[in-house]
Each structure stands twice: as C-alpha cells, then as structure tokens.
Amino acid sequence: MHDIETIVIGAGAVGLACARDLALSGRDVMVLEQHDLIGSETSARNSEVIHAGIYYPAGSLKARLCVDGKHQLYRFCSEHGVAHERIGKLIVASTQHQLADLETIRAKAAANGVADLTLLNKTELSAREPALDCAGALHSPSTGIIDSHGFMLALQGGLEANGGQVVLNTRVERITPHSAGGFTVHVSTETDEIYAITAKELVVSAGHGAPSLMTGLQGSQAPKPYLAKGNYFKLQGKAPFSTLIYPVPEPGGLGVHLTLDLQHQARFGPDVEWVKEFDYPVDPARGEKFYAAIRSYWPDLPDGALVPDYSGIRPKIAGPGEAAADFRIDGPGTHGQSGLVALYGIESPGLTAALAIADEVTARIG
C-alpha cells in the first residue's frame, strides 16, 4: 500500500536518533536528507557540549529530555566508541551581585533532577582555575564534550544495521495526505528529478524547514520560525583552563562561553545575532564585544588573541524579546493525524537530548 513504512525527514542528530529508534522497534525506515552529508546544518554548527540540564524550566520538555538524554548519551558513547569527555563546567559569577543568580540556577537545576552542582567561593575557584577572576562559581561535573559527527555516524550505523537507510541529496518539497492513509512525500534531487514516495508514518525532523513543510497539512499549527545566528571565535594559543567556562546566562542564550574541543583547543561563543536569512561567515568586528564579555571573567585575555571561527543558526520558534520556547513535539494528539510527528524549535540542548527525543517520538507516533 505504501512504498515504505516510515520516513524521517532530516539526517541531523535528532532525525538520525529518531530513525534508529524506529528501526529498532521493527519498522522499515528511510531518512531523506537534502544535503550531501549527514548532520551538515544545525548539528554540525554547535558547541559539541553534553549539557547537564541546568537552566530549563522545571517540567519542560527541554528539562526532562536533556537530563534523560544526557545519561543515555554517555552510555551510548561508551558502548559505541564515540569520542567524548566528561570535562565539567563552571558557571561563573563575575560580580558579588551575580552570586544570587548562582543560587537561583542551582535551585532550578535541582528541580530538574540535577543535584550534583557545587558552589565554589572565590578562593576555591582560584585554586581550581587560577586565570579566572570571579566572585564565585557553580561546578557542574556532569557536563561534557562530544564528537558530534562521530555520534551521528554511530546513529546511522545503528539505523542501517537494523535495515534502515539514509538517502542524501534528496530535498523534500512538500507533504500531502495519501488517499489510502499515510502520506505522500514529494521530493527533488540534485539532478532536478522530481518524484513522490508514500509512507504510512512520517517524522518531520527538518530543523529550520519543519514549519514550512507542515504548513497546509490538516490540523497542523506550525509555529513561525526565527533565525538566531551564533558566532564563534577561536583562541590562538593554549587556553589556561581545564574545564568549560560559562557566564551567568543572558536573554536568548547562555552568554559568550568558553568551550574546549576534544583536543582542548578553546573557542568562545556563541553570541546571539538575529538574522533574516542564512549567512554563515563570521564578521570579525563582532570580536570587539567578545573581548569585553570574556574579560568579565578572564581579564588577562590578550589583545588580538581571538580570530573568527564558524557560526551556526538556531531554529528558533520564539523571536527577539520573547521568552525562550520549549521544544515542540507535535504528534497525533496535537494535530489529529495518525502516524505523523513534527519537531519544532529543536535547538540546544537538542544534541544532548537526541536519544530521549527519539524515545518520545517513537511513543507518540503510535
């Protein structure tokens, strides 16, 4: 009746995790990806941090799925040989006034089930990270870093080992209901070939493209999409830090923080730049604001030490000045269409939460 049982649109970390989980449940699964490489959009342009689940509102999908996903992700990496490191994180208070913010953050984390944060005073912090000049900090031991592409390759391997497949260079143009139930997915290829594939079930994990693909489907209430660009700058030379450094969060993001890759090369970012179109080059002039932000906790940052690195664009569903939106996972209970799940606003901590999101999608698709 249908060409394939289940189609997943989008081969980012979340789409691949969903596809693997659905294949493990015994389904015949195909992933459609518009680019020529898996995870080459949002999933390839992030901090590669395994988040602890600290900041999100209690009871939100972000809170629940991040904490669950974090535990699953560490196990997955160990079992599948994915490079990662439980490196820890310091959330630093640059002023005495911000010490109260740390207490608020710790209480919010505890409400999410993250009870391992410890408060460090100025002396303890200086002993741990002498280059920092801050009033205090929270230490998060369960924060880590990961090889995100290695993770996605392992997900793809798990999908294929269970009979699934990833089809690259295949752009989904639109989705329509199928006359016999299920869905018709209209696609185009890099050679301008246009054809349709039918499926009983459909998961729309298309990141930025999800709202437009869902617009027009009966019962769908797709949110308005926004583009929030995050720019990163690389530190020339060796960083004098052994852990990740985050300032107290700012509206729209987590502030200009220091992350380390698996080679312990330091980069700073992301900032928050609202844009109207996809534009990935990093403007060197934005580095001036980076210096000021970083020197609030690392005053000895040398002049000229930062160089533009890369940027990513978050698939936001709340705009400038609005409260941060939760993940949206719209299943049949939301839009009334059996066998359809659409994912919206899967930004940070989407990478950390990917395996838990996959569980949620499998449960909701019916």
C-alpha positions as CSV (number, residue, x, y, z in Angstrom):
1,M,0.0,0.0,0.0
2,H,2.9,2.3,0.7
3,D,6.5,2.5,-0.7
4,I,7.9,2.4,2.8
5,E,6.6,2.1,6.3
6,T,8.3,5.1,7.9
7,I,10.0,8.2,6.5
8,V,12.1,10.6,8.6
9,I,12.8,14.0,7.1
10,G,16.2,15.3,8.1
11,A,19.5,13.5,8.9
12,G,20.7,15.7,11.7
13,A,21.5,14.2,15.1
14,V,17.8,14.2,16.2
15,G,16.5,12.8,12.9
16,L,19.0,10.0,12.9
17,A,18.3,9.2,16.5
18,C,14.6,9.0,15.7
19,A,15.2,6.8,12.7
20,R,17.4,4.4,14.6
21,D,14.9,4.1,17.4
22,L,12.1,3.5,15.0
23,A,14.2,0.9,13.2
24,L,15.0,-0.8,16.5
25,S,11.2,-1.1,17.0
26,G,11.0,-3.2,13.9
27,R,9.9,-0.6,11.4
28,D,11.2,-0.2,7.8
29,V,12.7,3.3,7.9
30,M,14.1,5.7,5.3
31,V,15.7,9.0,6.1
32,L,15.6,11.8,3.5
33,E,18.3,14.4,3.7
34,Q,18.7,17.4,1.3
35,H,22.4,17.8,1.8
36,D,25.2,15.5,0.6
37,L,26.4,14.7,4.1
38,I,24.5,13.8,7.3
39,G,24.3,16.5,10.0
40,S,25.7,19.3,7.9
41,E,23.4,22.1,9.1
42,T,22.4,22.8,12.7
43,S,24.0,19.6,14.0
44,A,27.4,20.5,12.6
45,R,27.5,24.1,13.9
46,N,27.3,24.0,17.7
47,S,29.5,23.8,20.7
48,E,29.5,20.0,20.9
49,V,28.6,20.2,24.6
50,I,26.8,17.5,26.5
51,H,24.6,19.6,28.7
52,A,23.7,18.7,32.2
53,G,20.1,20.0,32.1
54,I,20.6,23.0,34.4
55,Y,18.8,26.0,33.0
56,Y,15.4,24.9,31.7
57,P,12.0,25.4,33.3
58,A,11.0,22.5,35.6
59,G,8.6,20.2,33.8
60,S,9.5,21.4,30.3
61,L,10.5,19.0,27.5
62,K,13.9,20.6,27.4
63,A,14.5,19.9,31.1
64,R,13.2,16.3,31.0
65,L,14.7,15.2,27.7
66,C,18.0,16.9,28.4
67,V,18.5,15.1,31.7
68,D,17.3,11.8,30.4
69,G,19.2,12.3,27.1
70,K,22.5,13.1,28.9
71,H,22.5,9.8,30.7
72,Q,21.6,7.9,27.6
73,L,24.3,9.8,25.6
74,Y,27.1,8.9,27.9
75,R,26.1,5.3,27.8
76,F,25.8,5.3,24.0
77,C,29.2,6.9,23.6
78,S,30.8,4.3,25.9
79,E,29.1,1.4,24.2
80,H,29.7,2.6,20.6
81,G,33.2,4.1,20.9
82,V,32.1,7.7,20.3
83,A,34.8,10.1,21.4
84,H,33.7,12.2,24.4
85,E,34.9,13.6,27.7
86,R,33.1,14.3,30.9
87,I,35.1,17.5,31.3
88,G,32.8,19.5,33.6
89,K,31.7,23.1,33.6
90,L,32.0,26.2,35.7
91,I,29.2,28.8,35.7
92,V,30.9,31.9,36.9
93,A,29.6,35.0,38.7
94,S,31.7,38.0,37.6
95,T,30.4,40.2,40.5
96,Q,29.1,39.7,44.0
97,H,25.6,40.7,42.8
98,Q,25.6,37.6,40.5
99,L,26.2,35.2,43.3
100,A,22.5,35.3,44.0
101,D,22.0,34.2,40.4
102,L,24.1,31.1,41.0
103,E,21.8,30.1,43.9
104,T,18.8,30.5,41.6
105,I,20.5,28.4,38.9
106,R,21.3,25.7,41.5
107,A,17.7,25.6,42.7
108,K,16.4,25.4,39.1
109,A,18.8,22.5,38.3
110,A,17.8,20.6,41.4
111,A,14.1,20.9,40.3
112,N,15.2,19.2,37.1
113,G,16.9,16.4,38.8
114,V,20.4,17.8,38.5
115,A,21.6,17.6,42.1
116,D,25.4,17.4,41.7
117,L,26.2,21.2,41.4
118,T,28.6,22.5,44.0
119,L,29.2,26.2,44.9
120,L,32.8,27.4,44.8
121,N,33.8,30.6,46.6
122,K,36.4,32.9,45.1
123,T,39.3,31.2,46.9
124,E,38.2,27.7,45.8
125,L,37.6,28.9,42.3
126,S,41.1,30.5,42.0
127,A,42.7,27.3,43.2
128,R,40.8,25.3,40.5
129,E,41.3,27.8,37.7
130,P,43.9,30.5,38.5
131,A,43.3,32.5,35.4
132,L,39.7,33.3,36.4
133,D,38.9,36.4,38.3
134,C,35.3,35.9,39.6
135,A,33.3,36.2,42.8
136,G,32.4,32.5,42.7
137,A,31.1,29.7,40.5
138,L,28.9,26.6,40.3
139,H,30.7,23.5,39.2
140,S,28.7,21.0,37.1
141,P,30.6,17.7,36.9
142,S,28.2,16.0,34.5
143,T,28.7,18.5,31.6
144,G,30.9,17.1,28.8
145,I,32.0,17.4,25.3
146,I,31.4,15.0,22.3
147,D,32.5,14.4,18.8
148,S,29.1,15.2,17.3
149,H,29.9,13.8,13.8
150,G,31.1,10.6,15.4
151,F,27.9,10.4,17.3
152,M,25.8,10.8,14.1
153,L,27.9,8.2,12.2
154,A,27.2,5.7,15.1
155,L,23.4,6.5,14.9
156,Q,23.5,6.0,11.1
157,G,25.3,2.7,11.6
158,G,22.7,1.6,14.1
159,L,19.9,2.5,11.7
160,E,21.5,0.7,8.8
161,A,22.2,-2.4,11.0
162,N,18.5,-2.6,11.6
163,G,17.5,-2.4,7.9
164,G,17.1,1.4,7.6
165,Q,18.7,3.7,5.1
166,V,19.7,7.3,4.6
167,V,19.1,8.9,1.2
168,L,21.2,12.0,0.6
169,N,20.8,14.9,-1.9
170,T,17.0,14.5,-1.7
171,R,15.1,17.6,-0.8
172,V,11.5,17.3,0.4
173,E,9.4,20.0,-1.4
174,R,6.0,19.3,0.2
175,I,3.9,16.7,2.0
176,T,0.4,15.7,1.2
177,P,-2.1,13.2,2.7
178,H,-2.2,9.9,0.8
179,S,-5.6,8.7,-0.4
180,A,-5.2,5.3,1.3
181,G,-3.9,6.8,4.6
182,G,-0.4,7.9,5.4
183,F,1.5,10.5,3.5
184,T,2.9,11.3,0.1
185,V,6.3,13.0,0.3
186,H,7.2,15.0,-2.8
187,V,11.0,15.3,-3.3
188,S,13.5,16.7,-5.8
189,T,17.1,15.6,-6.3
190,E,20.4,17.3,-7.2
191,T,19.7,16.3,-10.9
192,D,16.3,18.0,-10.8
193,E,14.4,14.8,-10.8
194,I,11.1,15.1,-9.1
195,Y,9.2,12.1,-7.7
196,A,7.0,11.1,-4.8
197,I,7.3,8.5,-2.0
198,T,4.5,7.2,0.1
199,A,4.8,6.2,3.7
200,K,2.4,5.0,6.5
201,E,4.3,7.1,9.1
202,L,6.2,10.3,8.9
203,V,8.6,12.2,11.2
204,V,9.4,15.7,10.3
205,S,12.8,16.4,11.9
206,A,13.8,19.1,9.3
207,G,15.1,21.8,11.7
208,H,14.6,25.1,10.0
209,G,12.5,23.6,7.3
210,A,9.9,21.9,9.6
211,P,7.4,24.8,9.9
212,S,7.2,25.4,6.1
213,L,6.8,21.7,5.4
214,M,4.0,21.3,7.9
215,T,2.1,24.4,6.8
216,G,-1.1,23.4,5.0
217,L,-1.4,19.9,6.4
218,Q,-4.8,19.5,8.0
219,G,-4.7,20.1,11.8
220,S,-1.1,21.5,11.7
221,Q,-0.4,24.6,13.6
222,A,3.2,25.2,12.6
223,P,5.0,28.0,14.5
224,K,6.6,31.0,13.0
225,P,10.3,30.3,12.5
226,Y,13.1,32.7,13.5
227,L,16.9,32.6,12.8
228,A,19.2,33.3,15.6
229,K,22.8,33.2,14.5
230,G,25.5,32.3,16.9
231,N,29.1,33.3,16.1
232,Y,32.2,31.6,17.4
233,F,35.8,32.9,17.8
234,K,38.8,30.7,18.2
235,L,41.5,31.4,20.7
236,Q,45.0,31.5,19.3
237,G,47.4,29.6,21.5
238,K,46.7,27.4,24.5
239,A,43.9,28.2,26.9
240,P,44.8,28.3,30.6
241,F,41.6,26.4,31.5
242,S,40.9,22.7,32.1
243,T,37.1,22.9,32.0
244,L,34.3,24.7,30.2
245,I,33.6,28.3,31.5
246,Y,30.1,29.8,31.2
247,P,29.0,33.2,32.5
248,V,25.6,33.6,34.1
249,P,23.0,33.2,31.2
250,E,21.8,36.2,29.2
251,P,18.5,36.6,27.3
252,G,18.4,34.4,24.2
253,G,21.4,32.3,25.0
254,L,23.9,31.2,27.6
255,G,26.3,34.1,27.1
256,V,29.8,34.1,25.5
257,H,31.2,31.0,27.0
258,L,34.5,29.1,26.6
259,T,34.3,25.6,25.3
260,L,37.1,23.1,24.7
261,D,37.1,20.6,21.9
262,L,38.5,17.1,22.3
263,Q,42.0,18.4,21.5
264,H,41.4,21.1,24.2
265,Q,41.5,23.9,21.7
266,A,39.5,26.8,23.1
267,R,36.7,28.7,21.3
268,F,34.3,31.3,22.6
269,G,30.7,31.8,21.7
270,P,28.1,31.8,20.6
271,D,26.7,35.2,20.8
272,V,23.1,36.0,19.7
273,E,22.6,37.7,16.3
274,W,19.0,37.7,14.9
275,V,19.2,37.4,11.1
276,K,16.6,37.2,8.3
277,E,18.5,34.7,6.0
278,F,21.1,32.1,6.2
279,D,24.5,33.7,6.4
280,Y,27.4,31.8,8.0
281,P,30.5,34.0,7.6
282,V,31.6,35.5,10.9
283,D,32.1,39.3,11.0
284,P,35.5,40.0,12.6
285,A,34.1,43.2,14.0
286,R,31.9,41.2,16.4
287,G,35.0,40.1,18.2
288,E,35.2,43.5,20.0
289,K,32.1,42.6,22.0
290,F,33.6,39.2,22.7
291,Y,36.7,40.7,24.3
292,A,34.6,42.7,26.7
293,A,32.4,39.8,27.6
294,I,35.3,37.4,28.1
295,R,37.3,39.8,30.2
296,S,34.5,40.0,32.7
297,Y,35.7,36.6,33.9
298,W,39.2,36.3,32.2
299,P,40.7,39.8,32.5
300,D,44.1,38.7,31.1
301,L,42.8,37.7,27.6
302,P,45.5,39.1,25.3
303,D,44.6,41.7,22.6
304,G,44.4,40.1,19.2
305,A,44.0,36.5,20.6
306,L,40.6,35.9,19.0
307,V,40.1,35.0,15.4
308,P,36.8,34.3,13.6
309,D,35.9,30.6,13.6
310,Y,32.5,29.5,12.5
311,S,28.8,30.2,13.1
312,G,25.6,28.3,13.5
313,I,21.9,29.3,13.2
314,R,19.5,28.1,15.8
315,P,16.0,27.1,14.6
316,K,14.1,29.3,17.0
317,I,10.3,29.4,17.4
318,A,10.4,32.5,19.6
319,G,11.6,35.8,18.4
320,P,13.7,38.7,19.8
321,G,12.4,39.9,23.2
322,E,10.2,36.8,23.6
323,A,10.6,34.2,26.3
324,A,12.6,31.2,25.2
325,A,10.3,28.5,23.7
326,D,10.3,24.8,24.7
327,F,10.8,22.0,22.3
328,R,7.7,21.2,20.4
329,I,7.0,17.6,19.5
330,D,3.6,17.6,17.8
331,G,2.1,14.1,17.5
332,P,-1.4,12.8,16.6
333,G,-2.7,14.2,19.9
334,T,-1.9,17.7,18.7
335,H,-2.8,17.7,15.0
336,G,-5.1,14.7,14.8
337,Q,-3.2,12.9,12.0
338,S,-2.3,9.3,12.8
339,G,1.3,8.3,12.2
340,L,2.7,11.9,12.0
341,V,5.2,13.6,14.4
342,A,6.6,17.1,13.7
343,L,9.5,18.5,15.6
344,Y,9.9,22.3,16.0
345,G,12.5,24.5,17.7
346,I,14.9,21.7,18.4
347,E,17.9,23.9,19.2
348,S,20.2,23.5,22.3
349,P,20.1,21.1,24.1
350,G,18.9,19.1,21.1
351,L,22.2,17.2,20.6
352,T,22.3,16.1,24.3
353,A,18.6,15.2,24.2
354,A,18.6,13.4,20.9
355,L,18.2,9.9,22.2
356,A,15.5,10.9,24.6
357,I,13.7,12.9,21.9
358,A,13.8,9.7,19.8
359,D,12.1,7.8,22.6
360,E,9.4,10.5,22.8
361,V,8.8,10.4,19.0
362,T,8.5,6.6,19.0
363,A,6.0,6.7,21.8
364,R,3.9,9.5,20.2
365,I,3.8,8.1,16.6
366,G,1.7,5.3,17.8
